[in-house]
Amino acid sequence: MDQQTEFDYIIIGGGSAGAVLARRLSDDESVSVCLIEGGPAFEHDPKVLLLKESLALVGNPKYDYDYPLVEQERGNSLLRMSRAKMLGGCSSHNDSWALRAPDEDMNRWSALGATGWDAAGTAPYFDQVFEDLKVHAVTQNAELSNAWIAAANEQGFKTIDNTAGDYSEGISWVSLNEDDGVRVSTAVAYLYPTSELPSNLTLQLETLAHRIIIEDGRAVGVETDKGTFTARREIVVSAGAIDSPKLLMLSGIGPSEHLKEFGIDVVADLPGVGSNLSDHIETPLTWESAKDAGESINGLDLGFYADVLDEGEFNIQVTIGHFSYWLHEPPFDDLPRPERAFTFAPNVARPASKGTIRLASADPSVKPLVDPRYFTDPEGRDETLLVEGIRLGRKLAESTALKEWVVKEVSPGPEVQSDEDLGAYARRYSNTVYHPSATCKMGAANDPEAVVDHRLRVRSIKGLRVADASVFPELVRVNPNMTVVMVGAKAADLIKEDHQ
């Protein structure tokens, strides 16, 4: 039987957004959908399925594209940006914190030109995907987690419920997309078992997209390492915040001067492609623990939200882990690693520093240049937030509820006290929270940096959309995976409406 190469819709990238988008489009039996994914399905691989195995995937070339960063002027140049090489994308690869974006963040999107993407316009899609991904609150009986809640309350922070969208200052049990130890990724929720997918949905796995073919201003096909596939209606790029801009640039869509450097014919001069890269950055504060933490699904039970600069809304989100810092590679292998430990890792909720994704070559097999430009915001706000976050963590650790747990602070260590020294520590031991976004941002027609409009259509090219974290007008202040899944679900409805 000859391989089918022509479809109504082609989706490039079967990740957090692409998987739900493909499944929703294929609900219409009258259309054919092809989902092109660079990685395997890993449908029966326990390392991918089981949440407790998530750290084993990071940096493993079988599962991870593992992008190095370019030299960072002020941040940690040894960081690597983990991106999942598998069906379900980073939803198959992450710690499963399943958080709804704060209403204020979605309303900001709308104010930034993403009409229809405000809290009201996205709520039904958040509701749908939370149900599909079996989102639930974590187990709530770990002794250490309850001690943190008591400590926060003692210091005047209330217990909030971010599972219900409450993001006032305070501490909250988090919710997970998890079911009996299995991470409910978009692959699990929408595509497994792959043997039972509808006949109008074709999975084209382990296939790398090289270029989108554009004829007379319209996207008509995709060149891949397995041949060319053509689309009668639309092509949707859902390859993620690193690879979506890379693919657009290889196809002649992006900053014209940059494309000309590589001899790429310019199809559309869009300076925002690969610009505005935004990522959450965190720094660990770790103590040796006097006792075991107690029962937990994955040792990451709590989110803490604080306004450390008196700005009127939370500006750090904190991960509290039942262990020493989770990365064991340079420079983090310098840090002490007591057998029993716990960590308070503040991150910059709405980063001021912005970076870029740029081509390193016109060869599609070459990784792009990833430059988050951490800590380069002129006011130094991002660094200040982490310094204040460390100070806040120390204050919480002095509470009666936590005192009996603390043997001693091991990193940065009690001798590190001045703003300058804490800032230097924060920059050296800063780590990505793996939330790159906004590199093909959505915006109004008069925004020169916008790449897609409010219906996710790429400017000046017909039949081409982007749907993934790259379209965020700005990074949401919490873990963005559920927001990415929401984008995929809403994209399906926008596409269906436009073809009715």
N, C-alpha and C positions, 0 to 999 in steps of 0.2 A: 504494500500500500504506500503510495507516495505521501511524503510529509506535506501537511497543509502549510502554506506560507502566506495566504491572504486572509485577513480577518477584518471585522468591523472596527474593533478596538484593539490596540496593542498597549500594554502597560509594561514599562521598563522598571523592574525592581519589585520583588515580591515581599517587601518588608512590612513595617508596622502599618503604613498607609496602603501600599500596593495590594496586599493580600485581601483586605476588606473591600477595597475598590473593585478588584477583579471579581470577587464573589458576588458583590451587589449588582454589578453590571450584567453578570451572567444569569441573574434571576429572570431577565427578559429572554425567554427562549428563542425569540426571533433574531437575536444578534449573536455573533461569534466573538469571543474574547481570547486573546493570547497574553499570557503572563510570562514575561522573560525575566529569569532570575539567574544571577551569576553563580550562586552556590547550590549545593544539593538540598534535598528536602529534610534529611536527618530525621525522618519520621519516627524511627524506632531507636534512636541513639539516646541512652539515658543521660549522657553528659549534657545534651541539649534540652531534654525534657525536664530533668529534675532541677528545681530551683537551687538546691544546696550545692550544685556543681558549677554555679555561674562563674566563680573565679577561675575555674579550670579552663574556661573558654578564652579568657583574655590573653592576647598575645600568642595563642596557639594557631599556627598558620593553617591548620586544617579548618578552623572555624572563624578566623578573624582576618580581615584585610589589614589591620594593624598599621596605621599610617604614622610615620614619624613626623615631628614638627620641624619647621625650619628653625634656625637659631633664634631664641627669644631674647630680645633686648633687655627685659627686666624679669621675665618669668622663668620657669623651669624648662630648659631646652631638652631635657631627657624624656619628657612626656611622650607617650604614644597614644594616638586616638584610635581606640578600639572600635571597629565597625563589623557587624556580624555578616559572615559569608554563608548565608543560609536562608531558607524560606522562613518568613516571619521576621527577618531582619533583626534589629536590636530588641524587638519584643521577645525574641527567642534566646536572648543573650544577656538580659539585664537582671537587676535585683527585684524586679516586679513591683516597685512602688507605683501604685495605680492612683494617681491624684488628679482630681478635676482642677483645671486651671481656675484661679480666683476670678469671680465676675468682673472685678475691676480691670484685670489684665485683658479679658476679652473685650470689654468696652473700650479700652485703649486701642486695641486692634482696629475697631470700627472708626475711632477718631483719627487713626493713621491712614484711613482710606480703604480699609477692608470692609466695605459696606455689607451688612448681613452676617458678619462674623462677631457681633457683640454677644453678650451673655445670653440674651433671649434667642438669638439666631443660632446659637451653637448648643444650647441646653438639650434639645431633643436628641441630638447626636451623641452627646456625652452619656445621656441616659441609656441609649441603645447599646453603645459599646461597653458600658459598665456591666450591663446584663449579659452581653455576649461573652465577655471575658471573665465572667464569674467573680467580679471584684467583691472583696469582703474585708472586714477589719482583721488585723493580726490577732493571734492568740494573746490574751492580755494578762497572763499570770507570771511572767518572768519577774523574779524579785528585783533584779537590778532596774528594770524598766519602771516598776512601780516606785522604786526609790527616787529615780529621776523625776517622776511626776510630783512626788512629795517635795523634792528639793525645789522644783520650779514654783510650786504653789507657795512654799515658804518664802521665796524671793519675790512674790507678788505677781507671778505669771499664772494665769488661769489654765485649767484644762479645757481645751477646745476640741472640736470634732471636725477635722478637715475632710472626713469622708462625707460630711453633710455640707461642705463648702465653706465652713467657718475658718477664716484665716486671720482673725484678730490675733494680736500678740499672745503667745501661749505655747503649750505643749500638747501634742496630739498623738494618739495611736494612729499608725498609718494603715492604709488599705493595700491589699495585694491582689494581683490577678493570678491566683494560684488555686489549685484544686488537689487536695490530698498529696501535696509535695510536688505536683507537676505544674510548671509555669504555663499558664493559659495564654500563650502567645497568639498573634493573629493567625499563625499557621495552624495551631491547635484549634482555635475557635472557628476558622473559616475554610480551611483547606484540607485538613486531615479528616478521614483517611483519603489520601489522594486517589486511591482506586475507585472511590465513589463520587468523584466530582461530576457535575453535569457535563453532558457530552459537548456542549457549546463552549466549555472553558478548557483551553489547552495550556498545560504547563510546559514551558520550554526552559528546563533547568540547566545549570552549569553552562550558561551561555552568556558571554560578555558582549554588551552593546558597544559598538565602536563609533557609530555616527548616525544621526537622524538625517534622512534624505529629505531635502526640501526642494520642491519644484514650483516655480511661479508663486512663491510666497506661501506655499502650503506644505505641511509635513505629510509625507506620503508613505514613508517606510523607515525601516531600521536595518542598518548593516551590522551584522554580528560576526563573531568568530565561527558561527555555525550556518552562515548564509544570510540572505536578505529576506526580511518579512515585510509585507505591505499592509497598510491600513486603509480601509474604505472611508471610515469616519474620522477617527481621532487617534492620536498617540498621546499617552500620558506618561510623563517622566516621574517616577517615584523611587529614584535611586539614592535618595538621602542628601543631606546638606553638604557632603563632600563630592559625591559622584554625580549628582544632578547638574550642578554648575559645570563640572568637568565635561560631561557629555554635551551640554549646550555649547560650550566653547569649542569642542572638537567639531561640532556641527555648524560653526560659523556664527553662533549667537553669543554675543558678549562684548566686552570692551574692545573696540576695533584696533587700537594700537597694540594691545596685548596679542590679539589673534594674528595680526600681521607679522609680529616677531617670529611666529612659527609657520609662516607661509600659508595660513588658513584663510580662505576666501570669506570675507565678511558678508553674511546674509542679513544680519540685523545688529546694529551697533547699540547694545544694551549695557551701559556701564555698571549696572547693578549686579550683573551675573558674576558670582564669586566674591562680591563685596559684602560688607555688613556682617561678617561671620561673628556670631555671638555664642558664648559658652559659659556655663557655670564653672567657677573655679573654687576649690576648697583647700583647707589646710587642717591637718590633724593636731588635736590636743589630747594627749594620752596619759592615763594613770595606770600604775600597777594596782591590781584589785586584790582585796583581802579575801574574797570568796567567789564562788561560781555564780554566774549570772542567772541561771535558772532556765526554764523551758521557753523556747522561742522557735519560730519556723525558720528564720534565717539570721537571727541575731541583730536585726535592724528593725526594731519595733516602733521607734518614735521619731516624729518630726518636731522640731522646735522652731518657732517663728518669732523674730524680735526686730524691733526698730531701734537700732543702736545709734542712729544719728538724729533722732527726733524729727523724722521726715513725715510722720503721720501715717505710715503704713510699714509692714514688715519689709526689711531690706536684707536680712540674712535668713536663710533656711539652714537648719543644722541637722545632720545625720548623727544619731547616737548609736554606736556599735558596741557589741559585747565582746570586743577583742582589740588587740593593738591594730595599728593602721594596716589596711588590707593588702596594699601592694608590697611585694618583697623584692623589688628591683631598684637599681640606682635612680635617684639618690635616697629612696626610702629605706634601703637596706642599711643606711647609716643609723637609723633610729633604733633605740632600744626596743626589745620585743619580749616583755615578761610573759611567762606562761599564762598567767591570768591577768587580763587587762581590759580596759574599756576606753572608748574614744569618743570625743565630741568634735565633730568636723563641720565648722561653719562654712557656708559657701555664699558667694555674692549673688543675691537673688536676681537683680536686674543689672547685669554688668555694663559699665560705661565704656570699657575697652572694646574695640571692634577690630576684627582681622579680615583676612582674605583667603580664598582658595584660588590658586593660579595654576596654569599648565606648566609642567616641567618639560614637556615634549609634545609634539603632534602625534606621537605613537600612543594609541589607546591603552597599551599594556603598561605604560609608565605611570606610576602613582603621581597625583598632583602635589603641588606645594601647599602644605597646610600651615598657615601662619595666624594663630589666634591673637597675637600681639597682646598677650596678657599684661595687665598692670601698666598700660601705656596711656590710660586716660589722663589728660593734663592736670586734673585736680587731685589725682592720687586717691580718688574715692574707693576704688576696688580694694586697694591695699589697706586703707583705713578700716573698711568694713571687716576684713579678716582680723586685723589687730584688735578691734573692739569685740569681735566674736570670741577671740581667745580670752580676753579679759572677762567677758561675761561667763564663759565656761568655768574659769577659775573661781569666780564668785559663787556659781551654783555648786561647785564641788566642796565649798566651805559650809554648805548648809548642813544642819543636823542630820537630815535624812541620808546624805551621801557620805558624811564623815567616816562612818564605820566601814565603808567600802574602800576608801582610799588608803593605800599604803604610801604611795608618793607619786608626784607628777614626774613622768619620765621624758616626755617631750612636749614642748620645747625644753622643759626643765625650769625649776624655780629661779635659777640665776638669770634667765632671759626675761628682762623686765621693761626696758625702755621702749618707746614707740619705734625707735630706729632699729633696735635689735629684734623686736617682735616682727616688724615689717620685713626685715631681711630673712628671718625664719620663714615667714608666710610665703615669700616669693620663692625661696629655695625649695621648700617642701610643698609647694602648691601642686595640686593635681586636678586634672580635668574631672568633671562629673559625667563626662561623655555625653554632653548635650549640645553638640554643634547645631546651629540653626541660622535662619534668616539670610541665606546666601543667594536666594532667588526671590526676594521678598515681594509680598503682595502690597499694592498701594494704589493710590488715586492716579488718574491720567496725568496730573501735573507734577507728579513726584518723579524726578529724573532717575532715581535709584530703583524705582519699582520695576520688577521683571514681569510679574503677572498682575492681571486685574482681579477684581473681587470675585470673579467666576473662575479664577485660576488659569485663565487663558494667557499664553505668552504674547507679549506685545508684538504687534506687526507680523505675526506668523499665524496663519489659519490652521486649524486642526491639531493644535499642540497645546497641551496644558502641563502644569507641574503640580503634583500633590504629595507633599511630604514636609518634613521640618524646615526645608529650605524656604518655603513660602511664608513662614511666620513673619509678620511685620516687625515684631521684636520677640525675644525669648520670653516665655512666661516665667513667673518667679518660682515655680515648683517643677518637680520632675516632669518632663514634657511628653513622656511616651503616650499617655492617654490622649493628649491634645493632638498628637500625630495621627493616632488611630481615628479620632474624631474627624480630622481633615480628610482622611480617606473615605469615611462614611458620607460626609457632606458632599465631597467631590462627586460621588456616584449620583446623588440626586441632582446636582447642578448639570452634569453631563446628560442625564436622562431628560431633564426639563428642556435643555437646549436642542434636543433632537426630537421632541414631540411635535 
